[in-house]
Amino acid sequence: MTSVMSDMLTITELARETGITARAIRFYESKGLLTPRRAGTTRIYTHRERGRLQLILRGKRLGFSLTDIGEYLDLYDADPTQHDQILLLLDKVNSRIEELKSQKVDLDDTLKELTSVREQALAAMQEASAQAIRA
């Protein structure tokens, strides 16, 4: 189905535009993150819903939970000054940064340990090969 107006899309068109499946869009609807208009049984997505979906996808890409994303989107509708939304965003972003820094430390430690294990295993293989040659 082709859009009647350029700022309105069907679920298929929105899925194609965003590179996700219609099923994923319906999932976000089921979580209350999107509320498209209806034309009979057809979902119609306006500029507002497209923007909300872009925020959802960006939030997911940055590692935020759907609950976090939903809180952010709810504030967007409730606070025309966006003051509360910006404060929430800063809080969530700061928390996410700290979480990622902690994960980075853990990853660095794990990489060091794995590198050490690899070096030990290679040394053991070389020693075993040397012993086999001497025998």
Rosetta blueprint (number, residue, H / E / L):
1 M L
2 T L
3 S L
4 V L
5 M L
6 S L
7 D L
8 M L
9 L E
10 T L
11 I H
12 T H
13 E H
14 L H
15 A H
16 R H
17 E H
18 T H
19 G L
20 I L
21 T L
22 A H
23 R H
24 A H
25 I H
26 R H
27 F H
28 Y H
29 E H
30 S H
31 K L
32 G L
33 L L
34 L L
35 T L
36 P L
37 R E
38 R E
39 A E
40 G L
41 T L
42 T E
43 R E
44 I E
45 Y E
46 T L
47 H H
48 R H
49 E H
50 R H
51 G H
52 R H
53 L H
54 Q H
55 L H
56 I H
57 L H
58 R H
59 G H
60 K H
61 R H
62 L L
63 G L
64 F L
65 S L
66 L H
67 T H
68 D H
69 I H
70 G H
71 E H
72 Y H
73 L H
74 D H
75 L H
76 Y H
77 D H
78 A H
79 D L
80 P L
81 T L
82 Q L
83 H H
84 D H
85 Q H
86 I H
87 L H
88 L H
89 L H
90 L H
91 D H
92 K H
93 V H
94 N H
95 S H
96 R H
97 I H
98 E H
99 E H
100 L H
101 K H
102 S H
103 Q H
104 K H
105 V H
106 D H
107 L H
108 D H
109 D H
110 T H
111 L H
112 K H
113 E H
114 L H
115 T H
116 S H
117 V H
118 R H
119 E H
120 Q H
121 A H
122 L H
123 A H
124 A H
125 M H
126 Q H
127 E H
128 A H
129 S H
130 A H
131 Q H
132 A H
133 I H
134 R H
135 A L
